[in-house]
């Protein structure tokens, strides 16, 4: 397992995080690891955009042209 160290954390932020960790019954390290894991599981805006574009590409190719669909509607 690896270690991450964060330097120059403002005192007020450090206190706030320690309080949140204590309220959840966790050590500060465990609390922050859970928060980082949760954050890392969410896609970034760029990843989300690529996913949306890929979905659009896969649904863009209709099985028939607009003129064919219109002609079929008129026949019905």
C-alpha positions as CSV (number, residue, x, y, z in Angstrom):
1,X,0.0,0.0,0.0
2,X,1.2,3.5,-0.7
3,X,1.3,6.7,1.4
4,X,0.1,10.1,0.5
5,X,1.2,13.2,2.5
6,X,-0.5,16.6,2.3
7,X,1.6,19.5,3.4
8,X,0.6,23.1,4.4
9,X,-3.0,22.2,5.4
10,X,-4.5,25.3,7.1
11,X,-5.2,24.8,10.8
12,X,-8.9,25.6,10.5
13,X,-9.3,23.0,7.7
14,X,-7.3,20.4,9.8
15,X,-9.6,21.0,12.8
16,X,-12.7,20.7,10.7
17,X,-11.6,17.4,9.1
18,X,-10.6,16.0,12.6
19,X,-14.1,16.9,13.9
20,X,-15.8,15.2,10.9
21,X,-13.6,12.1,11.4
22,X,-14.5,12.0,15.1
23,X,-18.2,12.4,14.4
24,X,-18.1,9.5,12.0
25,X,-16.1,7.4,14.5
26,X,-13.0,7.2,12.4
27,X,-9.4,8.3,12.6
28,X,-8.5,11.3,10.5
29,X,-6.5,9.0,8.2
30,X,-9.4,6.5,7.7
31,X,-11.9,9.4,7.2
32,X,-9.7,11.0,4.5
33,X,-9.0,7.7,2.8
34,X,-12.8,7.1,2.5
35,X,-13.3,10.6,1.1
36,X,-10.5,10.2,-1.4
37,X,-11.9,6.8,-2.5
38,X,-15.4,8.3,-2.9
39,X,-14.0,11.2,-5.0
40,X,-11.8,8.9,-7.2
41,X,-14.8,6.7,-8.1
42,X,-16.7,9.7,-9.6
43,X,-15.8,10.4,-13.2
44,X,-14.0,13.7,-14.0
45,X,-15.8,16.2,-16.3
46,X,-13.5,15.0,-19.2
47,X,-14.3,11.4,-18.5
48,X,-18.0,12.1,-18.3
49,X,-17.9,14.1,-21.6
50,X,-16.1,11.3,-23.4
51,X,-18.7,8.8,-22.1
52,X,-21.6,11.0,-23.3
53,X,-20.0,11.5,-26.7
54,X,-19.5,7.7,-27.0
55,X,-23.2,7.1,-26.1
56,X,-24.3,9.7,-28.7
57,X,-22.1,8.1,-31.4
58,X,-23.6,4.7,-30.7
59,X,-27.2,6.0,-31.0
60,X,-26.7,8.4,-34.0
61,X,-26.8,5.9,-36.8
62,X,-30.5,5.3,-37.6
63,X,-31.5,2.1,-39.2
64,X,-33.2,4.1,-42.0
65,X,-33.1,7.5,-43.5
66,X,-35.6,10.3,-42.6
67,X,-37.1,10.1,-46.1
68,X,-37.6,6.3,-45.7
69,X,-39.3,6.9,-42.3
70,X,-41.5,9.6,-43.7
71,X,-42.5,7.4,-46.6
72,X,-43.4,4.6,-44.3
73,X,-45.5,6.9,-42.1
74,X,-47.4,8.1,-45.2
75,X,-48.1,4.5,-46.2
76,X,-49.6,3.8,-42.8
